[in-house]
Amino acid sequence: DLPALISNFKNQGLNKRDLVALSGGSTIGLLQCVIFRNRIYNATDIDLAFAKEHRATCLCIGGNTNLTPFDLILARFDTTYFTNLVKQRGYSPLIKHFSMMGQLINL
């Protein structure tokens, strides 16, 4: 949960700004199906169109190593990751705590 993440970062000498910056690092790269399958099939706090779109790549059973991008624009570090979180279009477990992340957004 978000308070635990903030505490863990603080224990490492990091702050909320560091948490936001490192979370934003998820804008680049690919994610294996095994990591996000549960979210796209079982989460209630997810955009249904987003979930359906990614179910085509990640079947309910099998395909653990199938890959999908964190962000549709793979080669560019931008704010799309955060925009997608607001729209419930992401893989991060932080989405369920996003209302609490409002305090971090203005960093």
Phi, psi and omega in degrees: 000162186299313179302323178293320177298315179300317179296316179298319178296317180299319179296338179263008180082017180251165182235187181296323178299320177296319179300314180296315182297315181289327174296321179294342176298343179286004179283345183241134173120183182240155182233134178283145181307319183303334182283324187246359184306310183303320182295314185284345178257335189237344184289143177262346181255051182224144176296123185297322178296319177298313180299312181299319179301319184275345174293336177293327178274326185242096179292161182301324179231135178085178179069030183305328183266003174301144184246147173218147181286146171299324187220141182294340177256087188298321191267012184231127175274116183212194182263009182302323178307312182289321177300316179295323177299318179300324181272008182059038181242066180203175183259345188295133174295346177293342182304321181293344178251014188296329178299327177285336182286351178308325179294340181266339189301322184281004179293000000 
